[in-house]
């Protein structure tokens, strides 16, 4: 899975530890990842509550999957479609373009991604 690229066309950067479909910290998207976990997002309370309300609880720890639970400020590789849906709910968390896999572009335009990039 090395040599994957980000939405800017450069080498994919680390999102954070223990995240992504492969749990290697990068938003790698292997062929087996039908959810396209390509968007490196910085969690917000609004997004976490929206996701929980939609049946995907990212807040509660799940020891069975060695999942500590997320809080605002944590980075996580999100499904491109889920992130895009959050725009309509005004709850799309900011993203890190350098760590967002180019496979996100199959769902979201680069202009939309750039409009939501983290500026910190």
VMD Tcl script that builds the backbone (N, CA, C; Angstrom):
set m [mol new atoms 360]
animate dup $m
set s [atomselect $m all]
$s set {name element resname resid chain x y z} {
  {N N UNK 1 A 0.813 -1.198 0.000}
  {CA C UNK 1 A 0.000 0.000 0.000}
  {C C UNK 1 A 0.853 1.257 0.000}
  {N N UNK 2 A 2.160 1.074 0.028}
  {CA C UNK 2 A 3.022 2.238 -0.096}
  {C C UNK 2 A 2.809 2.853 -1.472}
  {N N UNK 3 A 3.311 4.040 -1.648}
  {CA C UNK 3 A 3.239 4.748 -2.921}
  {C C UNK 3 A 1.825 5.171 -3.304}
  {N N UNK 4 A 0.926 5.296 -2.342}
  {CA C UNK 4 A -0.375 5.879 -2.651}
  {C C UNK 4 A -0.224 7.396 -2.549}
  {N N UNK 5 A -1.082 8.102 -3.270}
  {CA C UNK 5 A -0.964 9.550 -3.347}
  {C C UNK 5 A -2.151 10.246 -2.697}
  {N N UNK 6 A -1.917 11.505 -2.308}
  {CA C UNK 6 A -2.985 12.302 -1.723}
  {C C UNK 6 A -3.711 13.071 -2.825}
  {N N UNK 7 A -4.707 13.838 -2.441}
  {CA C UNK 7 A -5.528 14.571 -3.411}
  {C C UNK 7 A -4.753 15.676 -4.121}
  {N N UNK 8 A -3.582 16.019 -3.618}
  {CA C UNK 8 A -2.743 17.036 -4.236}
  {C C UNK 8 A -1.756 16.425 -5.229}
  {N N UNK 9 A -1.740 15.079 -5.294}
  {CA C UNK 9 A -0.854 14.380 -6.222}
  {C C UNK 9 A 0.530 14.097 -5.679}
  {N N UNK 10 A 0.729 14.322 -4.391}
  {CA C UNK 10 A 2.019 14.030 -3.764}
  {C C UNK 10 A 1.868 12.807 -2.858}
  {N N UNK 11 A 2.964 12.369 -2.253}
  {CA C UNK 11 A 2.931 11.181 -1.401}
  {C C UNK 11 A 1.942 11.348 -0.257}
  {N N UNK 12 A 1.172 10.311 -0.019}
  {CA C UNK 12 A 0.180 10.317 1.064}
  {C C UNK 12 A 0.889 10.438 2.403}
  {N N UNK 13 A 0.455 11.402 3.208}
  {CA C UNK 13 A 1.054 11.640 4.522}
  {C C UNK 13 A 0.274 10.897 5.615}
  {N N UNK 14 A 0.912 10.714 6.756}
  {CA C UNK 14 A 0.309 10.065 7.908}
  {C C UNK 14 A -0.880 10.880 8.406}
  {N N UNK 15 A -1.992 10.213 8.683}
  {CA C UNK 15 A -3.156 10.894 9.256}
  {C C UNK 15 A -2.982 10.918 10.777}
  {N N UNK 16 A -2.873 9.758 11.386}
  {CA C UNK 16 A -2.536 9.633 12.804}
  {C C UNK 16 A -2.372 8.158 13.114}
  {N N UNK 17 A -1.989 7.848 14.307}
  {CA C UNK 17 A -1.739 6.440 14.637}
  {C C UNK 17 A -3.045 5.657 14.738}
  {N N UNK 18 A -2.979 4.397 14.370}
  {CA C UNK 18 A -4.083 3.443 14.531}
  {C C UNK 18 A -5.381 3.906 13.883}
  {N N UNK 19 A -5.292 4.456 12.701}
  {CA C UNK 19 A -6.493 4.884 11.990}
  {C C UNK 19 A -6.490 4.335 10.583}
  {N N UNK 20 A -7.585 4.497 9.935}
  {CA C UNK 20 A -7.701 4.017 8.570}
  {C C UNK 20 A -8.156 2.575 8.511}
  {N N UNK 21 A -8.553 2.175 7.364}
  {CA C UNK 21 A -9.060 0.827 7.137}
  {C C UNK 21 A -8.010 -0.212 7.541}
  {N N UNK 22 A -6.734 0.090 7.289}
  {CA C UNK 22 A -5.656 -0.860 7.592}
  {C C UNK 22 A -5.089 -0.675 8.995}
  {N N UNK 23 A -5.516 0.341 9.701}
  {CA C UNK 23 A -5.037 0.668 11.053}
  {C C UNK 23 A -3.531 0.916 11.108}
  {N N UNK 24 A -2.984 1.488 10.021}
  {CA C UNK 24 A -1.557 1.807 9.972}
  {C C UNK 24 A -1.304 3.303 10.069}
  {N N UNK 25 A -2.357 4.093 10.251}
  {CA C UNK 25 A -2.199 5.528 10.405}
  {C C UNK 25 A -2.341 6.321 9.119}
  {N N UNK 26 A -2.355 5.624 7.989}
  {CA C UNK 26 A -2.529 6.275 6.698}
  {C C UNK 26 A -3.922 5.976 6.174}
  {N N UNK 27 A -4.458 6.865 5.379}
  {CA C UNK 27 A -5.769 6.635 4.769}
  {C C UNK 27 A -5.590 5.838 3.473}
  {N N UNK 28 A -4.943 4.682 3.626}
  {CA C UNK 28 A -4.793 3.769 2.493}
  {C C UNK 28 A -6.163 3.242 2.100}
  {N N UNK 29 A -6.356 2.966 0.835}
  {CA C UNK 29 A -7.620 2.419 0.351}
  {C C UNK 29 A -7.308 1.187 -0.504}
  {N N UNK 30 A -7.168 0.030 0.157}
  {CA C UNK 30 A -6.947 -1.190 -0.621}
  {C C UNK 30 A -8.237 -1.597 -1.339}
  {N N UNK 31 A -8.125 -2.489 -2.291}
  {CA C UNK 31 A -9.303 -2.919 -3.050}
  {C C UNK 31 A -10.395 -3.501 -2.158}
  {N N UNK 32 A -10.018 -4.043 -1.018}
  {CA C UNK 32 A -11.004 -4.644 -0.111}
  {C C UNK 32 A -11.785 -3.604 0.688}
  {N N UNK 33 A -11.389 -2.333 0.610}
  {CA C UNK 33 A -12.050 -1.259 1.356}
  {C C UNK 33 A -13.191 -0.675 0.526}
  {N N UNK 34 A -14.341 -1.309 0.592}
  {CA C UNK 34 A -15.499 -0.848 -0.171}
  {C C UNK 34 A -16.070 0.449 0.380}
  {N N UNK 35 A -15.678 0.831 1.606}
  {CA C UNK 35 A -16.145 2.081 2.204}
  {C C UNK 35 A -15.337 3.290 1.786}
  {N N UNK 36 A -14.208 3.084 1.102}
  {CA C UNK 36 A -13.356 4.181 0.642}
  {C C UNK 36 A -13.000 5.113 1.806}
  {N N UNK 37 A -12.302 4.560 2.814}
  {CA C UNK 37 A -11.881 5.322 3.997}
  {C C UNK 37 A -10.694 6.210 3.631}
  {N N UNK 38 A -10.944 7.235 2.843}
  {CA C UNK 38 A -9.870 8.012 2.235}
  {C C UNK 38 A -9.699 9.418 2.781}
  {N N UNK 39 A -10.641 9.910 3.571}
  {CA C UNK 39 A -10.625 11.308 4.014}
  {C C UNK 39 A -10.045 11.416 5.420}
  {N N UNK 40 A -8.898 12.085 5.532}
  {CA C UNK 40 A -8.291 12.328 6.846}
  {C C UNK 40 A -8.963 13.559 7.451}
  {N N UNK 41 A -9.819 13.313 8.437}
  {CA C UNK 41 A -10.606 14.396 9.037}
  {C C UNK 41 A -10.224 14.606 10.497}
  {N N UNK 42 A -10.374 15.836 10.931}
  {CA C UNK 42 A -10.156 16.190 12.329}
  {C C UNK 42 A -11.532 16.254 12.971}
  {N N UNK 43 A -11.766 15.348 13.890}
  {CA C UNK 43 A -13.099 15.190 14.482}
  {C C UNK 43 A -13.570 16.452 15.182}
  {N N UNK 44 A -14.868 16.667 15.067}
  {CA C UNK 44 A -15.553 17.733 15.793}
  {C C UNK 44 A -16.697 17.083 16.570}
  {N N UNK 45 A -17.147 17.749 17.612}
  {CA C UNK 45 A -18.287 17.219 18.375}
  {C C UNK 45 A -19.515 17.076 17.476}
  {N N UNK 46 A -19.724 18.051 16.598}
  {CA C UNK 46 A -20.890 18.015 15.701}
  {C C UNK 46 A -20.869 16.780 14.810}
  {N N UNK 47 A -19.713 16.493 14.215}
  {CA C UNK 47 A -19.629 15.327 13.337}
  {C C UNK 47 A -19.788 14.033 14.129}
  {N N UNK 48 A -19.144 13.940 15.278}
  {CA C UNK 48 A -19.237 12.713 16.083}
  {C C UNK 48 A -20.680 12.438 16.509}
  {N N UNK 49 A -21.411 13.476 16.870}
  {CA C UNK 49 A -22.816 13.297 17.245}
  {C C UNK 49 A -23.664 12.907 16.035}
  {N N UNK 50 A -23.406 13.517 14.892}
  {CA C UNK 50 A -24.126 13.163 13.669}
  {C C UNK 50 A -23.876 11.699 13.304}
  {N N UNK 51 A -22.635 11.297 13.348}
  {CA C UNK 51 A -22.282 9.915 13.004}
  {C C UNK 51 A -22.955 8.931 13.957}
  {N N UNK 52 A -22.950 9.269 15.237}
  {CA C UNK 52 A -23.603 8.404 16.227}
  {C C UNK 52 A -25.102 8.306 15.954}
  {N N UNK 53 A -25.731 9.429 15.641}
  {CA C UNK 53 A -27.169 9.448 15.361}
  {C C UNK 53 A -27.513 8.629 14.114}
  {N N UNK 54 A -26.528 8.489 13.215}
  {CA C UNK 54 A -26.739 7.712 11.995}
  {C C UNK 54 A -26.331 6.247 12.161}
  {N N UNK 55 A -26.013 5.864 13.400}
  {CA C UNK 55 A -25.716 4.464 13.679}
  {C C UNK 55 A -24.249 4.083 13.645}
  {N N UNK 56 A -23.354 5.058 13.507}
  {CA C UNK 56 A -21.921 4.769 13.508}
  {C C UNK 56 A -21.285 5.504 14.682}
  {N N UNK 57 A -21.299 4.854 15.828}
  {CA C UNK 57 A -20.791 5.453 17.064}
  {C C UNK 57 A -19.264 5.401 17.079}
  {N N UNK 58 A -18.653 6.546 16.847}
  {CA C UNK 58 A -17.198 6.649 16.885}
  {C C UNK 58 A -16.700 7.171 18.231}
  {N N UNK 59 A -17.608 7.439 19.133}
  {CA C UNK 59 A -17.262 8.008 20.439}
  {C C UNK 59 A -16.969 6.923 21.479}
  {N N UNK 60 A -17.802 5.907 21.523}
  {CA C UNK 60 A -17.704 4.873 22.553}
  {C C UNK 60 A -16.561 3.908 22.264}
  {N N UNK 61 A -15.677 3.693 23.243}
  {CA C UNK 61 A -14.597 2.716 23.043}
  {C C UNK 61 A -15.162 1.319 22.775}
  {N N UNK 62 A -14.459 0.562 21.958}
  {CA C UNK 62 A -14.843 -0.810 21.654}
  {C C UNK 62 A -13.596 -1.684 21.776}
  {N N UNK 63 A -13.362 -2.230 22.991}
  {CA C UNK 63 A -12.153 -3.024 23.238}
  {C C UNK 63 A -12.018 -4.235 22.313}
  {N N UNK 64 A -13.139 -4.778 21.856}
  {CA C UNK 64 A -13.087 -5.954 20.981}
  {C C UNK 64 A -12.292 -5.647 19.703}
  {N N UNK 65 A -12.354 -4.401 19.247}
  {CA C UNK 65 A -11.626 -3.992 18.048}
  {C C UNK 65 A -10.429 -3.101 18.376}
  {N N UNK 66 A -10.050 -3.064 19.652}
  {CA C UNK 66 A -8.950 -2.227 20.111}
  {C C UNK 66 A -9.178 -0.767 19.687}
  {N N UNK 67 A -10.439 -0.341 19.794}
  {CA C UNK 67 A -10.836 1.004 19.399}
  {C C UNK 67 A -11.055 1.849 20.650}
  {N N UNK 68 A -10.258 2.917 20.834}
  {CA C UNK 68 A -10.346 3.715 22.059}
  {C C UNK 68 A -11.502 4.711 22.091}
  {N N UNK 69 A -12.183 4.893 20.978}
  {CA C UNK 69 A -13.201 5.939 20.885}
  {C C UNK 69 A -12.538 7.248 20.483}
  {N N UNK 70 A -13.303 8.110 19.840}
  {CA C UNK 70 A -12.757 9.378 19.358}
  {C C UNK 70 A -13.373 10.553 20.089}
  {N N UNK 71 A -12.641 11.645 20.108}
  {CA C UNK 71 A -13.128 12.898 20.689}
  {C C UNK 71 A -12.743 14.030 19.737}
  {N N UNK 72 A -13.341 15.159 19.917}
  {CA C UNK 72 A -13.032 16.324 19.087}
  {C C UNK 72 A -11.520 16.566 19.109}
  {N N UNK 73 A -10.965 16.825 17.935}
  {CA C UNK 73 A -9.531 17.068 17.804}
  {C C UNK 73 A -8.752 15.864 17.310}
  {N N UNK 74 A -9.325 14.654 17.475}
  {CA C UNK 74 A -8.660 13.445 16.976}
  {C C UNK 74 A -8.755 13.404 15.463}
  {N N UNK 75 A -7.750 12.817 14.831}
  {CA C UNK 75 A -7.787 12.605 13.384}
  {C C UNK 75 A -8.227 11.173 13.128}
  {N N UNK 76 A -8.951 10.971 12.023}
  {CA C UNK 76 A -9.483 9.648 11.689}
  {C C UNK 76 A -9.742 9.584 10.188}
  {N N UNK 77 A -9.523 8.441 9.597}
  {CA C UNK 77 A -9.820 8.244 8.173}
  {C C UNK 77 A -11.291 7.896 8.014}
  {N N UNK 78 A -12.030 8.788 7.400}
  {CA C UNK 78 A -13.474 8.617 7.216}
  {C C UNK 78 A -13.800 8.112 5.818}
  {N N UNK 79 A -14.948 7.458 5.727}
  {CA C UNK 79 A -15.488 7.080 4.415}
  {C C UNK 79 A -15.797 8.365 3.661}
  {N N UNK 80 A -15.406 8.407 2.401}
  {CA C UNK 80 A -15.628 9.609 1.605}
  {C C UNK 80 A -17.110 9.964 1.519}
  {N N UNK 81 A -17.964 8.969 1.339}
  {CA C UNK 81 A -19.403 9.242 1.230}
  {C C UNK 81 A -19.955 9.800 2.540}
  {N N UNK 82 A -19.530 9.236 3.671}
  {CA C UNK 82 A -20.010 9.721 4.975}
  {C C UNK 82 A -19.582 11.166 5.200}
  {N N UNK 83 A -18.336 11.468 4.875}
  {CA C UNK 83 A -17.866 12.839 5.042}
  {C C UNK 83 A -18.676 13.780 4.147}
  {N N UNK 84 A -18.897 13.375 2.906}
  {CA C UNK 84 A -19.651 14.197 1.950}
  {C C UNK 84 A -21.087 14.411 2.426}
  {N N UNK 85 A -21.698 13.382 3.010}
  {CA C UNK 85 A -23.055 13.513 3.547}
  {C C UNK 85 A -23.099 14.515 4.686}
  {N N UNK 86 A -22.018 14.617 5.438}
  {CA C UNK 86 A -21.970 15.538 6.575}
  {C C UNK 86 A -22.030 16.996 6.126}
  {N N UNK 87 A -21.654 17.270 4.883}
  {CA C UNK 87 A -21.751 18.642 4.366}
  {C C UNK 87 A -23.204 19.104 4.406}
  {N N UNK 88 A -24.122 18.247 3.956}
  {CA C UNK 88 A -25.544 18.605 3.925}
  {C C UNK 88 A -26.084 18.897 5.321}
  {N N UNK 89 A -25.501 18.267 6.330}
  {CA C UNK 89 A -25.934 18.466 7.709}
  {C C UNK 89 A -25.148 19.587 8.403}
  {N N UNK 90 A -24.312 20.291 7.637}
  {CA C UNK 90 A -23.471 21.349 8.198}
  {C C UNK 90 A -22.569 20.832 9.313}
  {N N UNK 91 A -22.093 19.601 9.155}
  {CA C UNK 91 A -21.280 18.993 10.208}
  {C C UNK 91 A -20.013 18.340 9.659}
  {N N UNK 92 A -19.608 18.684 8.446}
  {CA C UNK 92 A -18.398 18.086 7.871}
  {C C UNK 92 A -17.172 18.601 8.626}
  {N N UNK 93 A -16.383 17.697 9.180}
  {CA C UNK 93 A -15.191 18.136 9.907}
  {C C UNK 93 A -14.100 18.588 8.936}
  {N N UNK 94 A -13.193 19.442 9.405}
  {CA C UNK 94 A -12.087 19.873 8.543}
  {C C UNK 94 A -11.195 18.680 8.193}
  {N N UNK 95 A -10.529 18.784 7.044}
  {CA C UNK 95 A -9.693 17.673 6.588}
  {C C UNK 95 A -8.252 18.118 6.369}
  {N N UNK 96 A -7.366 17.136 6.347}
  {CA C UNK 96 A -5.958 17.352 6.061}
  {C C UNK 96 A -5.718 16.850 4.640}
  {N N UNK 97 A -5.538 17.766 3.702}
  {CA C UNK 97 A -5.407 17.400 2.290}
  {C C UNK 97 A -4.221 16.477 2.034}
  {N N UNK 98 A -3.102 16.754 2.683}
  {CA C UNK 98 A -1.892 15.964 2.451}
  {C C UNK 98 A -2.044 14.512 2.901}
  {N N UNK 99 A -3.003 14.254 3.806}
  {CA C UNK 99 A -3.233 12.903 4.324}
  {C C UNK 99 A -4.520 12.287 3.797}
  {N N UNK 100 A -5.200 12.991 2.882}
  {CA C UNK 100 A -6.433 12.486 2.277}
  {C C UNK 100 A -6.092 11.816 0.960}
  {N N UNK 101 A -6.437 10.543 0.860}
  {CA C UNK 101 A -6.091 9.732 -0.297}
  {C C UNK 101 A -6.767 10.261 -1.565}
  {N N UNK 102 A -6.056 10.191 -2.676}
  {CA C UNK 102 A -6.616 10.651 -3.956}
  {C C UNK 102 A -7.880 9.887 -4.344}
  {N N UNK 103 A -8.123 8.730 -3.733}
  {CA C UNK 103 A -9.333 7.972 -4.043}
  {C C UNK 103 A -10.595 8.683 -3.541}
  {N N UNK 104 A -10.426 9.680 -2.689}
  {CA C UNK 104 A -11.562 10.501 -2.262}
  {C C UNK 104 A -12.143 11.271 -3.447}
  {N N UNK 105 A -11.312 11.532 -4.432}
  {CA C UNK 105 A -11.745 12.318 -5.596}
  {C C UNK 105 A -12.782 11.586 -6.445}
  {N N UNK 106 A -12.954 10.296 -6.214}
  {CA C UNK 106 A -14.004 9.542 -6.908}
  {C C UNK 106 A -15.381 9.946 -6.395}
  {N N UNK 107 A -15.422 10.571 -5.206}
  {CA C UNK 107 A -16.687 10.934 -4.564}
  {C C UNK 107 A -16.827 12.449 -4.388}
  {N N UNK 108 A -15.708 13.121 -4.128}
  {CA C UNK 108 A -15.725 14.533 -3.742}
  {C C UNK 108 A -14.770 15.313 -4.642}
  {N N UNK 109 A -15.193 16.457 -5.112}
  {CA C UNK 109 A -14.308 17.260 -5.962}
  {C C UNK 109 A -13.191 17.885 -5.125}
  {N N UNK 110 A -12.079 18.166 -5.792}
  {CA C UNK 110 A -10.958 18.794 -5.111}
  {C C UNK 110 A -11.349 20.169 -4.579}
  {N N UNK 111 A -12.182 20.900 -5.293}
  {CA C UNK 111 A -12.618 22.221 -4.819}
  {C C UNK 111 A -13.373 22.122 -3.498}
  {N N UNK 112 A -14.243 21.120 -3.374}
  {CA C UNK 112 A -14.995 20.932 -2.126}
  {C C UNK 112 A -14.034 20.545 -1.005}
  {N N UNK 113 A -13.108 19.647 -1.289}
  {CA C UNK 113 A -12.127 19.257 -0.271}
  {C C UNK 113 A -11.310 20.465 0.183}
  {N N UNK 114 A -10.840 21.247 -0.758}
  {CA C UNK 114 A -10.041 22.429 -0.415}
  {C C UNK 114 A -10.840 23.421 0.430}
  {N N UNK 115 A -12.128 23.530 0.164}
  {CA C UNK 115 A -12.976 24.454 0.930}
  {C C UNK 115 A -13.114 24.020 2.385}
  {N N UNK 116 A -12.822 22.766 2.682}
  {CA C UNK 116 A -12.950 22.244 4.039}
  {C C UNK 116 A -11.608 21.859 4.662}
  {N N UNK 117 A -10.526 22.307 4.055}
  {CA C UNK 117 A -9.226 21.916 4.594}
  {C C UNK 117 A -8.940 22.602 5.916}
  {N N UNK 118 A -8.214 21.894 6.762}
  {CA C UNK 118 A -7.817 22.416 8.070}
  {C C UNK 118 A -6.812 23.542 7.857}
  {N N UNK 119 A -7.059 24.642 8.511}
  {CA C UNK 119 A -6.145 25.794 8.417}
  {C C UNK 119 A -5.653 26.115 9.819}
  {N N UNK 120 A -4.702 25.336 10.256}
  {CA C UNK 120 A -4.247 25.539 11.623}
  {C C UNK 120 A -2.837 25.647 11.793}
}
mol reanalyze $m
mol bondsrecalc $m
mol representation Tube
mol addrep $m
